[in-house]
Amino acid sequence: MATRNALATDVLSRICNRDDLVAYVTKEKEKGSTVVLANGCFDVLHVGHIRYLQGAKAQGDLLVVGINSDRQVAVLKGRGRPIMADTERAEMVASVAAVDFVTVFEEPTVANLLLAIRPDIHAKGTDYTEENVPEREVVRSYGGRVAIVGDPKTHSTSEILYRVGDNSGL
C-alpha cells in the first residue's frame, strides 16, 4: 500500500505551470492522445464538479483542468470568494481520478490556455450550450471542438454556501 507521502507526491506531480503543461501535452499529442481541457473555479468541490470532470475525461485520453486563480475567482464570484486558495483547489482537483494534469490560470478567460495547449476538445458543463461557450471561436480557430459534458446543473457552490450560511433550520 502506498504511503501518505507517496500519494501526496503523486497528486502534486499532476499540478504544473503552463510551460511544463505545454511540454507534457505536446508529447501526448505526438503519441496520438486526444487531449481534453476542462476549466472552472472549483471553489468548493462537489458532486457536480466530479461528474463534469468524469464526463470530460470520457471525451479523450488526457484530461487537463484549468483552475481560475484566486484573483479571477474574486472577480467572477464576488466578495468572500474564493473560499479556498488556488493551490488547495488545484490539489483537490488533481486528486480526482479522472484528472491527469491541473494548472492555475491568471487571465480573465481560459482563451490563452486553450491557445497554448490547443486541446482537441474543450469540455464545458451543462450550464452551457455549444453555441454560447465564450471560447468556442478560439477552439474552432485551431480545429478543436467543444463538448458539453456532465449531469444537469443542479449543483452549485453558491447554493451550497447559501445553505451552509442558513442555520435557521438547525
GUSE-350661 format. One line per 3 residues: their letters; for each residue x, y, z of N, C-alpha, C. Coordinates in nm, 2 decimals. Each point is the difference from the previous one (the first is absolute). Layout:
N
A) X:Y:Z:X:Y:Z:X:Y:Z  ...
This chain:
170
MAT) 0.08:-0.12:0.00:-0.08:0.12:0.00:0.09:0.13:0.00  -0.04:0.09:-0.08:0.08:0.13:-0.01:-0.01:0.08:0.13  0.11:0.06:0.04:-0.01:0.09:0.12:-0.07:0.13:-0.03
RNA) -0.03:0.07:0.10:-0.07:0.13:-0.01:0.09:0.09:-0.08  0.13:0.01:0.03:0.09:0.09:-0.07:0.01:-0.04:-0.15  0.00:-0.13:-0.03:0.01:-0.04:-0.14:-0.12:0.05:-0.08
LAT) -0.12:-0.02:0.07:-0.13:0.04:-0.07:0.00:0.15:-0.02  0.05:0.08:0.10:0.00:0.14:-0.01:0.09:0.05:-0.11  0.12:-0.07:-0.01:0.09:0.03:-0.10:-0.05:-0.02:-0.14
DVL) -0.08:-0.11:-0.02:-0.06:-0.03:-0.12:-0.10:0.10:-0.04  -0.08:0.04:0.09:-0.10:0.11:-0.02:0.07:0.13:-0.04  0.10:0.04:0.08:0.06:0.12:-0.03:0.08:0.00:-0.13
SRI) 0.04:-0.12:-0.05:0.07:0.00:-0.13:-0.09:0.02:-0.12  -0.13:0.00:0.03:-0.10:0.03:-0.11:-0.03:0.15:-0.01  0.05:0.08:0.09:-0.02:0.14:-0.01:0.12:0.06:-0.06
CNR) -0.02:0.08:-0.11:0.12:0.05:-0.07:-0.02:0.14:-0.05  0.11:0.07:-0.03:-0.01:0.13:-0.06:-0.03:-0.01:-0.15  -0.03:0.11:-0.06:-0.04:-0.01:-0.14:0.11:-0.05:-0.09
DDL) 0.13:0.04:0.02:0.10:-0.05:-0.09:0.02:-0.15:0.01  0.00:-0.05:0.12:0.01:-0.15:0.02:-0.12:-0.07:-0.06  -0.12:0.06:0.02:-0.12:-0.06:-0.05:0.00:-0.01:-0.16
VAY) 0.05:0.11:-0.06:0.01:0.00:-0.15:0.09:-0.12:-0.04  0.11:-0.01:0.07:0.10:-0.11:-0.04:-0.07:-0.14:0.02  -0.07:-0.02:0.11:-0.07:-0.13:0.02:-0.10:-0.03:-0.10
VTK) -0.08:0.11:-0.03:-0.11:-0.02:-0.10:0.05:-0.03:-0.14  0.11:0.07:-0.03:0.06:-0.02:-0.14:0.05:-0.14:-0.01  0.06:-0.05:0.10:0.05:-0.14:0.00:-0.12:-0.10:-0.02
EKE) -0.11:0.03:0.07:-0.11:-0.09:0.00:-0.07:0.01:-0.14  -0.01:0.11:-0.06:-0.05:0.02:-0.13:0.08:-0.08:-0.11  0.13:0.01:0.02:0.09:-0.07:-0.09:-0.02:-0.15:0.01
KGS) -0.05:-0.05:0.11:-0.03:-0.14:0.02:-0.14:-0.04:-0.06  -0.07:0.10:-0.04:-0.14:-0.02:-0.05:-0.11:0.02:0.10  0.04:0.04:0.12:-0.11:0.02:0.10:-0.09:0.12:-0.03
TVV) -0.13:-0.02:0.04:-0.10:0.10:-0.01:0.00:0.08:0.13  0.03:0.13:-0.01:0.01:0.09:0.11:-0.13:0.07:0.02  -0.05:0.01:0.13:-0.12:0.07:0.04:0.04:0.10:0.10
LAN) -0.06:0.12:-0.01:0.02:0.10:0.10:-0.14:0.03:0.06  0.00:0.00:0.14:-0.12:0.04:0.07:0.05:0.12:0.09  -0.09:0.09:0.04:0.05:0.11:0.08:-0.11:0.04:0.10
GCF) 0.04:0.07:0.10:-0.10:0.06:0.10:0.07:0.05:0.12  -0.08:0.05:0.09:0.05:0.05:0.13:0.02:-0.11:0.10  -0.09:-0.10:0.01:0.01:-0.11:0.09:0.02:0.04:0.14
DVL) -0.07:0.10:0.04:0.02:0.07:0.13:-0.04:-0.09:0.12  -0.11:-0.07:-0.01:-0.03:-0.10:0.10:-0.04:-0.13:-0.08  0.09:-0.09:-0.01:-0.02:-0.12:-0.08:-0.12:-0.08:0.04
HVG) -0.09:-0.02:-0.10:-0.12:-0.08:0.03:-0.03:-0.10:-0.12  -0.11:-0.08:0.02:-0.02:-0.11:-0.09:-0.03:0.05:-0.15  -0.05:0.12:-0.01:-0.01:0.05:-0.14:0.13:0.02:-0.07
HIR) 0.10:0.05:0.08:0.13:0.01:-0.06:0.06:-0.14:-0.04  -0.02:-0.09:0.09:0.06:-0.14:-0.03:-0.07:-0.05:-0.12  -0.13:0.01:-0.02:-0.07:-0.05:-0.12:0.05:0.07:-0.12
YLQ) 0.02:0.13:0.01:0.05:0.08:-0.11:0.14:-0.05:-0.04  0.09:-0.02:0.09:0.13:-0.05:-0.03:0.00:-0.14:-0.06  -0.08:-0.09:0.06:-0.02:-0.13:-0.06:-0.05:0.01:-0.14
GAK) -0.10:0.08:-0.03:-0.05:0.02:-0.13:0.11:0.05:-0.10  0.08:0.09:0.05:0.11:0.06:-0.08:0.10:-0.11:-0.03  0.04:-0.08:0.09:0.10:-0.10:-0.02:-0.06:-0.10:-0.10
AQG) -0.12:-0.03:0.00:-0.06:-0.10:-0.09:0.01:0.05:-0.15  0.03:0.12:-0.02:0.02:0.06:-0.14:0.13:-0.03:-0.06  0.10:-0.04:0.08:0.13:-0.02:-0.05:0.09:-0.08:0.09
DLL) 0.13:0.01:-0.03:0.10:-0.08:0.07:0.07:0.08:0.12  0.02:0.12:-0.02:0.07:0.09:0.10:-0.09:0.11:0.04  -0.03:0.01:0.13:-0.08:0.11:0.05:0.09:0.11:0.07
VVG) -0.01:0.12:-0.05:0.07:0.11:0.06:-0.11:0.09:0.06  0.02:0.05:0.12:-0.09:0.09:0.06:0.06:0.13:0.03  -0.05:0.11:-0.05:0.04:0.13:0.03:-0.09:0.06:0.11
INS) 0.07:0.05:0.11:-0.07:0.05:0.11:0.02:0.15:0.01  -0.10:0.08:0.01:0.01:0.14:0.01:0.08:0.04:0.13  0.09:0.10:-0.02:0.08:0.05:0.12:-0.09:0.06:0.10
DRQ) 0.05:0.02:0.12:-0.07:0.07:0.11:-0.06:0.13:-0.05  0.09:0.08:-0.07:-0.04:0.13:-0.04:-0.12:0.00:-0.09  0.00:-0.10:-0.10:-0.11:-0.01:-0.09:-0.13:-0.05:0.06
VAV) 0.02:-0.09:0.10:-0.12:-0.05:0.07:-0.07:0.12:0.07  0.08:0.08:0.06:-0.06:0.12:0.07:-0.07:0.09:-0.10  0.05:0.02:-0.12:-0.07:0.08:-0.10:-0.12:-0.07:-0.04
LKG) 0.00:-0.13:-0.03:-0.11:-0.07:-0.06:-0.11:-0.02:0.11  0.03:-0.04:0.12:-0.09:-0.04:0.10:-0.04:0.10:0.10  0.09:0.10:0.02:-0.04:0.11:0.09:0.07:-0.01:0.14
RGR) -0.05:0.09:0.09:0.05:0.01:0.13:0.00:-0.13:0.08  0.11:-0.03:0.07:0.01:-0.12:0.08:0.04:-0.13:-0.08  0.03:0.02:-0.12:0.04:-0.12:-0.08:0.14:0.03:-0.06
PIM) 0.09:-0.09:-0.01:-0.03:-0.15:0.02:0.00:-0.03:0.15  -0.06:-0.12:0.03:0.00:-0.05:0.13:0.14:-0.06:0.03  0.05:-0.07:-0.10:0.13:-0.07:0.02:0.10:0.06:-0.11
ADT) 0.13:0.00:0.04:0.10:0.05:-0.09:0.02:-0.08:-0.12  0.05:0.06:-0.11:0.01:-0.08:-0.12:0.09:-0.12:0.01  0.11:0.01:0.09:0.08:-0.12:0.02:-0.07:-0.11:0.06
ERA) -0.09:0.02:0.09:-0.08:-0.10:0.06:-0.10:-0.06:-0.10  -0.07:0.09:-0.07:-0.10:-0.04:-0.10:0.07:-0.09:-0.11  0.12:0.04:-0.04:0.08:-0.08:-0.10:0.03:-0.14:0.06
EMV) 0.04:-0.01:0.12:0.03:-0.12:0.06:-0.12:-0.09:0.01  -0.11:0.05:0.04:-0.12:-0.08:0.01:-0.04:-0.05:-0.14  0.00:0.08:-0.10:-0.04:-0.04:-0.13:0.10:-0.10:-0.06
ASV) 0.13:0.02:0.03:0.10:-0.10:-0.04:-0.02:-0.13:0.06  -0.07:-0.01:0.11:-0.02:-0.13:0.07:-0.11:-0.08:-0.06  -0.08:0.06:-0.09:-0.11:-0.06:-0.06:0.05:-0.10:-0.10
AAV) -0.04:-0.12:0.00:0.05:-0.11:-0.09:0.00:0.03:-0.15  -0.10:0.07:-0.04:-0.02:0.03:-0.14:0.10:0.11:-0.05  0.07:0.07:0.09:0.08:0.11:-0.04:0.15:-0.04:-0.02
DFV) 0.06:0.04:-0.11:0.14:-0.03:-0.03:0.09:0.12:0.04  -0.04:0.12:-0.03:0.08:0.12:0.03:-0.08:0.12:0.04  0.05:0.08:0.09:-0.07:0.12:0.04:0.10:0.12:-0.01
TVF) -0.06:0.11:-0.04:0.08:0.12:0.00:-0.09:0.12:0.04  0.06:0.10:0.06:-0.08:0.12:0.04:0.03:0.10:-0.10  -0.11:0.07:-0.05:0.02:0.11:-0.10:-0.05:0.13:0.06
EEP) 0.08:0.10:-0.03:-0.02:0.14:0.05:-0.09:0.09:-0.08  -0.02:-0.04:-0.13:-0.07:0.09:-0.09:-0.15:0.00:0.03  -0.07:0.10:-0.04:-0.15:0.00:0.02:-0.08:-0.11:-0.07
TVA) 0.06:-0.05:-0.11:-0.07:-0.12:-0.06:0.11:-0.11:-0.03  -0.05:-0.11:-0.04:0.09:-0.11:-0.03:0.05:0.00:-0.14  -0.02:0.11:-0.08:0.04:0.00:-0.14:0.15:-0.01:-0.02
NLL) 0.08:0.06:0.08:0.15:-0.01:-0.01:0.05:-0.14:0.03  -0.06:-0.07:0.09:0.03:-0.14:0.04:-0.04:-0.09:-0.12  -0.12:0.03:-0.06:-0.04:-0.08:-0.11:0.10:0.01:-0.12
LAI) 0.04:0.13:-0.02:0.10:0.02:-0.11:0.13:-0.06:0.03  0.04:-0.01:0.12:0.13:-0.05:0.04:0.01:-0.15:-0.02  -0.11:-0.07:0.05:0.01:-0.15:-0.01:-0.08:-0.06:-0.12
RPD) -0.09:0.08:-0.06:-0.08:-0.04:-0.11:-0.06:-0.14:0.02  -0.09:-0.01:0.10:-0.06:-0.13:0.02:-0.09:-0.04:-0.12  -0.02:-0.13:-0.02:-0.09:-0.05:-0.10:-0.14:0.04:0.03
IHA) -0.03:0.00:0.14:-0.14:0.02:0.04:0.01:0.09:0.12  -0.09:0.10:0.00:-0.02:0.09:0.11:-0.13:-0.04:0.07  0.00:-0.06:0.12:-0.12:-0.05:0.06:-0.06:0.11:0.09
KGT) -0.13:0.02:-0.01:-0.07:0.10:0.08:-0.12:-0.07:0.07  -0.04:0.05:0.11:-0.11:-0.06:0.07:-0.14:0.03:-0.06  -0.10:-0.06:0.05:-0.13:0.00:-0.06:-0.07:0.14:0.02
DYT) 0.06:0.09:0.07:-0.06:0.13:0.01:0.03:0.08:-0.13  0.08:-0.06:-0.10:0.03:0.06:-0.13:-0.07:-0.09:-0.11  0.00:0.06:-0.11:-0.03:-0.07:-0.13:0.12:0.02:-0.09
EEN) 0.01:-0.08:-0.10:0.12:0.02:-0.09:0.00:0.14:-0.06  -0.12:0.06:-0.02:-0.01:0.13:-0.06:0.04:0.12:0.10  -0.02:-0.02:0.13:0.03:0.11:0.09:0.13:-0.02:0.08
VPE) 0.08:-0.09:-0.03:0.13:-0.01:0.06:0.09:0.12:-0.04  0.04:0.08:0.10:0.07:0.12:-0.04:0.13:-0.02:-0.09  0.07:-0.11:0.02:0.12:-0.02:-0.07:-0.02:-0.09:-0.12
REV) -0.12:-0.02:-0.05:-0.02:-0.09:-0.11:0.07:0.04:-0.12  0.01:0.13:-0.03:0.07:0.04:-0.13:0.15:-0.02:0.02  0.06:0.01:0.12:0.14:-0.03:0.02:0.03:-0.14:-0.03
VRS) -0.09:-0.09:0.05:0.02:-0.14:-0.02:-0.02:-0.04:-0.14  -0.09:0.06:-0.07:-0.02:-0.03:-0.14:0.12:0.05:-0.09  0.06:0.11:0.05:0.11:0.06:-0.08:0.12:-0.09:-0.02
YGG) 0.02:-0.10:0.09:0.11:-0.09:-0.02:-0.05:-0.14:-0.03  -0.13:-0.02:-0.03:-0.05:-0.13:-0.04:-0.06:-0.08:0.11  -0.01:0.05:0.12:-0.05:-0.08:0.11:-0.15:0.01:0.00
RVA) -0.06:-0.07:0.09:-0.15:0.00:0.02:-0.04:0.02:0.14  -0.12:0.04:0.02:-0.06:0.02:0.14:-0.09:-0.12:0.02  0.01:-0.05:0.13:-0.09:-0.11:0.04:-0.07:0.05:0.13
IVG) -0.13:-0.02:0.01:-0.07:0.03:0.12:-0.02:-0.14:0.08  0.05:0.00:0.12:0.01:-0.12:0.08:-0.05:0.02:0.14  -0.02:-0.11:0.07:-0.04:0.00:0.14:-0.15:-0.02:0.01
DPK) -0.05:0.00:0.13:-0.14:-0.01:0.02:-0.07:0.14:0.00  -0.13:0.00:0.00:-0.07:0.13:0.00:0.05:0.09:0.12  0.01:0.12:-0.03:0.05:0.10:0.10:-0.10:0.02:0.12
THS) 0.01:-0.10:0.09:-0.09:0.01:0.12:0.09:0.01:0.12  0.13:0.01:-0.01:0.09:0.02:0.11:0.07:0.13:-0.02  0.02:0.08:0.11:0.06:0.13:-0.02:0.07:0.03:0.13
TSE) 0.13:0.05:-0.01:0.07:0.04:0.12:-0.07:0.11:0.06  -0.05:0.10:-0.07:-0.07:0.11:0.06:-0.12:-0.04:0.08  -0.08:-0.10:-0.05:-0.11:-0.06:0.07:0.05:-0.07:0.13
ILY) 0.10:-0.07:-0.01:0.06:-0.07:0.12:0.04:0.10:0.10  0.06:0.11:-0.04:0.04:0.10:0.10:-0.12:0.07:0.06  -0.10:0.02:-0.08:-0.12:0.06:0.05:-0.06:-0.09:0.11
RVG) -0.01:-0.13:-0.03:-0.06:-0.10:0.09:0.08:-0.01:0.13  0.13:0.00:-0.01:0.09:0.00:0.12:-0.02:0.12:0.08  -0.02:0.12:-0.06:-0.02:0.12:0.07:-0.14:0.01:0.07
DNS) -0.09:-0.08:-0.05:-0.14:0.01:0.05:-0.01:-0.11:0.11  0.02:0.04:0.12:-0.01:-0.09:0.12:-0.13:0.00:0.07  -0.10:0.06:-0.07:-0.13:0.02:0.07:-0.07:-0.14:0.02
GL) 0.04:-0.10:-0.08:-0.07:-0.13:0.02:0.07:-0.09:0.10  0.11:0.05:0.06:0.07:-0.08:0.10:-0.05:0.01:0.14
